């Protein structure tokens, strides 16, 4: 293991798309949407061959701090950074990087979302190794996912000249494309999905933040200074909410020339909706993802998620239904076709309109 | 009130068609499938203007005796008759009639299923009055429901000559017809649905049982004799299981000439499936029958039944689904299209095949 390699896990997501499983105090990364462990636990565990938990930092919302700490007992409590307000990724990553540099001026920082799924973990670790090579060269490096379809819901990264095996200069970041352009991107084999994973020398990154996001750099410096006297939380609480809300992608990567990308092909899934959860579920011969003990009669392509906490687990019986998502919790239940999974937002809006905010 | 009028409620039904709400120890008549009271409670209550609870007798399965007693505290416990085994309606009605005749040799007995719904209760009581008039004339009388559709799932009763206003001689009982014949029946206006309601002088009925079902008459006589010495349950337990399993319709009515029918038109529903439960449910502007606090987005014609017993009632959110039935209990849940409600039997069979009998 590289003793200078640190991880920053971005675990501040809200995740209304997984209602009623996800709630304001139990967002997506704290749910076991792909297997038995939560997405956050899986994120930390699969890094462990390269980055042990004592070198993992987790940025989350202040309201999620206790739940996050309970989920990750192996991560030192002092390495959980509580954001007083959501300000996208640049402020929290700058803050975390300054914190890590205080511990290790030679730190290389790897940034990961907390709520994705990766099927092929050895291939993922190998991609990390290539991306860290880019960071070691002083480049702001990202892992770009080799596309498997003409997805219009993701940003893309264009590959430039080859720097090393599996490491390219990044020719640019591009926004979510329309269908025709997405198909061109995939056909060209030069474009990769932006999965929000970043690798950089801490010092190089902070220089870039100073150049492009001076207010955020100033905040990170003041938080770092205050930490030395035990006053960090006072500074963070006073300043964080007034910082610009901006992503690393927009705020830093797109403004830099010295950027690189390591293509990765390791069964990545952003677990973006109940449709993704169905894709990742263990399914029967009729493509039903059902709890143990369920029965189905002429039913296919359904996903049932039982999150009730009663003394007995329910037996679900599905008959004559196809492509449905059914999610049951102690206080709520959702029934929606898989192909309308994105409309969970409309359900959440309806609950708000009906003053049922306590269910969100 | 006619002090010689008694009711026998047939409450032995199993009702697998309402799984997972109905169970072997909680069959259909013990469920509140149409309003807040159970179907059995409603059956006894709506008779009360004509037959008070102290003149009501209830025949049920021995395994349902405690639940039935708990549901009907107003009915004297000694008037609940526990059938050791299901033997259709003739044996239990003969037994109940003998029991009633021991109390009142001039008794007129009215027999009702425990698990139907009636919308227009005053019209129902008025039909009872006409049927009792038939019984008073010494006729075995039934109420026949004026058909509202060419139903192939019910037996029909053909009306003969008029005996009194709203009372006809019955020309015959006919089996469930095919579609073409059902349409002829409805068009003729001479056929009525057989809803399993019977009215007779107790003495006349017992004579008919002696003539057509001598083994059952013999049993009823021996049970009656034993009751006088406190040994009734010994005789019933010894003999009941060996009696022929036969209905009043087949065993008595179809073999008699002195039969009559009183047409009734009072919003009768046999609550035969979840489809019927949806018909009877309170529904929103999009024909959804949902628990309070539910939300729907582009959803119509659904029925949701929440029978969970937790501290909080669930909020159900339906989005993009139409014509579904969703039933949730503490240990099971069913999702099935309304128009496949009859396939609940297939679900029950699948549960048996999977050795999940404890859920039935």
Interface residues (C-beta under 8 A of the other chain):
Chain A: X19 X20 X293 X295 X296 X297 X298 X302 X308 X310 X312 X314 X315 X316 X317 X318 X319 X320 X321 X324 X326 X328 X329 X330 X331 X332 X333 X334 X335 X336 X337 X340 X343 X344 X346 X347 X350 X351 X354 X356 X359
Chain B: X19 X20 X293 X295 X296 X297 X298 X308 X310 X312 X314 X315 X316 X317 X318 X319 X320 X321 X324 X326 X328 X329 X330 X331 X332 X333 X334 X335 X336 X337 X340 X343 X344 X346 X347 X350 X351 X354 X356 X359
